[in-house]
């Protein structure tokens, strides 16, 4: 009996059911087989399962795992070590050549980061991108790094750790989930330190139910002063390359 999809009451969604020895078959191989056999509806069902099942589980579990580790660090050694840990992680990515954001044009930067958000999406049509005269705007309804973690208390899931006091690496705010704060530290604080301007700017909303909005300015000279000042920096156009 080939793998099929059946409803799971425990998961609240469709999931794969097959014999034990078939559980290692990649779902993308099932998509390919359905297409080659002329079964487009079956292929679409498998793709939908990848989006809502396998992909969603991986995205959510990764973010929550890092968040839990950062919470442990904060409780054991203090929030300053959360910043130190996030800085270490980011710097290792850069040193290993796995972080090309700085060398990209604004449009390529948008494409690269939108690719990451599409990969993290937990459902369908989560990501919207638009262009304004001075910037590109990426809107993510359920990004794994921000919205999902900020909505945790409302879902009944035990809340993860949040900043207990305002920090420059948490947009000067308390109540920011530790993993969410990496967006501020990596793309704003450290980017300003490294190249003079924030490469990816997050709009903070006090309402966690609203989509995350992320700005990519077409020219660093167009970035408003407020996006430097909120992280304790001063806009210095002489550093823009």
N, C-alpha and C positions, 0 to 999 in steps of 0.2 A: 504494500500500500504506500503510494508516494505521499510526501508531506502535504498536509492540508491546513486550512485555517479554520479554527473553531472558537466560539466565544468562551472566555474564561471569566467566571464570576469573581474569582479571587483577584484578577488583574483589572477587571472592568473594561476589557477590550479584547479584540481578536488576538489569538496567539497560535503558533504552530503546534500541530499534533502529528506525531509520526512515531515509527518504531525507534527504539533506543539507538540502533545502529545507523539510523538515518539522520540523527539530530545534528551531526557535524556538517551536513550539506549546506553550503553557503546559500543564503536566500537570493543573492544576486545571480547565482547559477540557476535558481528556479525561475527568476525573471527572464533570463536568457532563453531557457528551454521553452517557456510559454510563448515567447515571441517567435522562436524558430518553428514552433508547432502551430502557429497561426491562432493563438488564443490570447488576444489583446486584453480582454476583460480579466483573465486570470493574472496576466502580467501586472496590470494596474492594481489588482488586489495585493499582490506581493510587494509592490512598491509602496503602497499605502501602509502595509504592515512594517516595512523598514522605517518609514517616517515616524509612525506612531508607536512602534514597538521597539525594535532593536536600536534604532538611532536615538529615540527619546530616552530610553533607559540609560544608554551610555553617556549621553550628554548630561542628564540630571545627576547620575551617580558620580561622575567625575567632579562636577562643581561642588556637590555636597561633601565629597570626600576631602577635597582641598579645604573647604570651609571648616570642616570638623577639625582638621589638623591645625589650622590657624587659630581656631578657638582654643585648642589645647595649649598652644604656645602662649596665647594671651593670658589664660588662666594660670599657667605655671610660671611664666617669666615676665609677663607684662606686655602691654600693647606695643611698646617700642621695639620689641623683638618680632612682632608681626611685620612691621615696616622693614626691619633688617632682613627677614626671611624672604619677603617679596622682592626686595632689591637684589638679593643674592640670586634668586630664581631668574629674574629678568636679565641680569648681567651675564649669567651663564648661557642663556639663549643667544644673546648678542655675540659673546665671545666664540660660541660654537658655529656662528654663521647661520643660525636658524631664524633670524629676525631681520628681514630686509626692509622694514618700514621706513627707516631714515633715508634710504637711498632712492626711494620711489617718488614719482611725481604725484601731486594730489589726486589725480584721476586713477592712477595705478594703485595708490594707497587705498582709495575707496574700494576698488575692485577686490583687492587682497583681503581687506577687512570684511567686506560683504560676503566673500567666499567663506570666511570663518563663521560668520553668523548663519549663513545658509547651512553649513555643516552642523551647527549646534541646534538648529530649529527643532522644536518638539512637535510641531504639527504642520498644517498646510497653510500657505500664504501668511506666514508669520513676519516676513521681511519685506519692507517697502523702501524704495530709494527714490529720491527726488532731487532736482537741481534748482538752486536759487542763484541769483546773480553773483554772490560772493562765496558760495559754499555748496557742498553736497550734503544731503541729509539722509541718514540711514535710520529707519524706524523699525524696531524689533519688538513684537508683542510679548514674546516670552523668551528673552535671551537668558541663557543659562547663568551668566555672570551677575546679572542684576535683578531683573524682574522676578525670576523664579525664586531666588533666595529672599527677596524683600517681601514676597507674598506668602512665605512659609507660615507665619503665625495665623493667617486667615484660613489656611487649609487644614489646620488642626494638627499639622506635623510639628514635633518639638522644635522650637526656634533655635537657631544657631547663634553664635556670638556676634555681637555688634560693637562698634567703637563706643567706649564708655564716656569719652570726652572728645571734643573737636580736635582734629589733626589736619595739618596741611595736606597729608596724603589721603584724607577722606573728605575733601572739598570743604574743610573747616567745619565739619558737622559731626555730631554724635549720632549714634543709631544707624551707622552704615555697616552692613555685613562685611566681615573681614575680607572675604573673597571679592566682593563687589569693589572694595577699596583699591584693588590692584588696577582697576581701570583708571583711576585717578593717578595713582603713583606711576604706573608704567607709561601711559600715553600722554600725561600732562606734566607731572612733576619731573620725572626723569628725562622726558623728551626736552623740556626746557633746559635742564642741566646739560644735556648732551649737545643739542643743536640750536637751542635758543627759543624754541616755540613748541606748543603742544601739537601733536600730530593727529590726535583723535580726541575730541572734546565731548564729554557726556553732559547732557542737560539733566539736572537733578530736579525731580518732581517730588513734592511731599506726599503725593498720592501714588502708592506703589502699584495701583491697578492700571495706571496709564502706561502706554508703550515706552520703551527706552528710546530716546532720540540722541543720535550721535552725529556730530558735525565734523566735516573735513573741509577746511578752508582752502580755496584755490590759490591763495597767496598769503603767506604768514603776516604780511603787512596789514591785511584786512581783518585779522583776528582782534576783536575788541579787548581793551585793556583788562576788563573784568575777568577774563579767562586766565590771565596771568596773576592778577592780584588775589584771586580766591585761593590760590595755592602758594601764596607768599612770594611771588616773583614779580619782577618789573619788566615790562616790554622793552626790549633793546633791539631795534631794527639792525644795528650794526652786526649782530650775530646771525642774521638770516642769510643763508647761502642760496 
